[in-house]
Amino acid sequence: MIKQSSQKIVLAFVGMPGAGKTEATAYLEKKGIPFVRFGDVTDEGLHELSLPLTPDNESKFREKIRAELGMAAYAIKAKSKLDSLLQKHDVIAIDGLYSWEEYVYLKNFFSGLQLIHIFAQPNIRYKRLIVRAIRPLSLKESRKRDITELEQLNKGGPIAIADYLIENNSDSLEELYKKIDSLLARLHIKTS
């Protein structure tokens, strides 16, 4: 059981691909803090269209949904899941808030929104992306994705104004987990 003051807390993890956002939110889930992965909007959309998960299909889907709903598209699509989780939990997390517009949209609804920047150096992130089991990217694809996310997704804003920074340049998940535990303590969030 999560214990927290009366204000609901939304921990939104931001950072570049391969920084460790998914590892961080998976760890929180083990500690009783559920999360919504914004990338699931893409995965579910491609599944509905019977298209495979490829970098090209993902990119086209992201462009399409943002053309329809604007740069806050992923926050708009995920809001009902966030609301549902907050009905049952005082603290939840978001894996992968992308754009400045998503941040502004969510901040209008969730005053307890906290941005947590997971940082890892590019060479470390690229090595992780090459070997990750789900959605691996080549070195070239990784670099291209970085540029696309910065230039087209307005990703720099949420990273720049993050409330907290967790450096994740180590190969040790235990080190990442200790830093997350330290942040939870700083925020007075007690987990089971």
SVG drawing of the C-alpha trace seen along z (x, -y; Angstrom):
<svg xmlns="http://www.w3.org/2000/svg" viewBox="-11 -24 41 34">
<polyline fill="none" stroke="black" stroke-width="0.4" points="0.0,0.0 1.4,-3.4 1.2,-6.0 1.3,-9.7 -0.3,-13.0 -3.7,-13.8 -2.4,-15.2 -2.2,-12.6 1.3,-12.3 2.1,-11.6 5.8,-10.7 6.5,-11.3 9.8,-9.9 11.4,-11.8 14.6,-11.2 16.1,-10.1 15.7,-6.5 17.7,-4.0 18.1,-6.2 16.3,-3.8 12.7,-5.1 11.2,-1.7 13.5,-0.1 12.6,-2.8 8.8,-2.4 9.1,1.4 10.9,1.1 8.2,-1.3 5.5,1.2 7.3,3.9 7.1,1.5 3.3,1.0 3.3,-2.1 1.4,-1.4 2.4,-3.2 1.2,-4.1 3.6,-3.8 2.9,-6.4 4.5,-4.2 1.7,-1.7 -0.5,-4.2 1.7,-3.5 1.9,0.3 -1.8,0.6 -2.5,-1.6 -0.2,0.5 -1.8,3.7 -5.2,2.4 -3.9,1.6 -2.3,5.1 1.1,3.5 4.3,4.9 6.3,2.9 9.1,1.4 10.8,-2.0 9.3,-3.1 5.7,-2.1 6.1,-3.6 7.3,-6.9 4.5,-7.1 1.9,-6.3 3.3,-8.9 3.2,-11.5 -0.4,-10.5 -1.8,-10.7 0.0,-14.0 -1.4,-15.4 -4.9,-14.5 -4.6,-15.5 -1.7,-17.9 1.6,-17.5 -0.3,-16.6 -1.7,-13.5 -0.2,-10.9 -1.2,-12.6 -4.7,-13.0 -4.9,-9.3 -3.5,-8.2 -5.4,-10.5 -8.3,-8.0 -5.8,-5.4 -4.1,-7.9 -7.5,-8.9 -8.5,-5.3 -5.2,-4.5 -5.6,-7.7 -9.0,-6.5 -7.3,-3.6 -3.8,-4.9 -2.3,-8.0 1.0,-7.7 1.3,-6.6 4.0,-6.9 4.3,-7.6 6.9,-6.0 7.9,-8.3 6.2,-11.7 7.5,-13.1 6.6,-16.6 6.3,-20.0 2.7,-20.1 2.0,-16.8 3.5,-18.2 1.4,-21.4 -1.8,-19.3 -1.2,-17.0 -0.2,-19.8 -3.6,-21.3 -5.2,-18.2 -2.6,-16.9 -1.2,-19.5 1.0,-16.8 2.8,-16.1 6.5,-15.7 9.0,-15.4 11.9,-13.0 14.7,-13.1 16.6,-9.8 19.9,-10.7 22.4,-8.5 25.2,-9.4 24.5,-8.8 27.1,-6.1 25.7,-4.2 22.1,-4.6 23.0,-3.4 24.7,-0.3 21.5,0.4 19.2,-0.2 21.2,2.2 20.7,5.1 17.3,4.5 14.8,7.2 11.8,5.1 12.2,2.5 15.9,2.8 17.5,0.1 20.8,0.1 23.3,-2.7 22.1,-4.6 18.5,-4.2 19.3,-5.3 21.0,-8.5 18.1,-9.2 15.6,-8.7 17.4,-11.1 17.4,-13.9 13.7,-13.2 12.6,-13.3 14.4,-16.6 13.6,-18.4 10.0,-17.1 8.6,-16.1 9.6,-19.1 11.2,-16.6 13.8,-19.0 11.4,-21.2 10.3,-18.6 13.9,-17.4 15.1,-20.9 12.6,-21.7 12.5,-18.3 11.9,-18.6 14.5,-15.8 17.4,-14.2 18.6,-10.6 21.9,-9.8 21.9,-6.3 25.3,-5.7 26.0,-2.5 25.4,1.1 24.1,1.8 20.3,1.9 20.8,2.0 22.5,-1.5 19.5,-2.8 17.1,-1.3 18.9,-2.9 18.6,-6.3 14.9,-5.8 14.5,-4.7 16.3,-7.9 14.0,-10.0 10.9,-8.3 12.2,-9.0 12.9,-12.6 9.3,-12.9 8.0,-11.1 6.5,-8.3 6.4,-5.1 5.9,-1.8 5.1,1.7"/>
</svg>
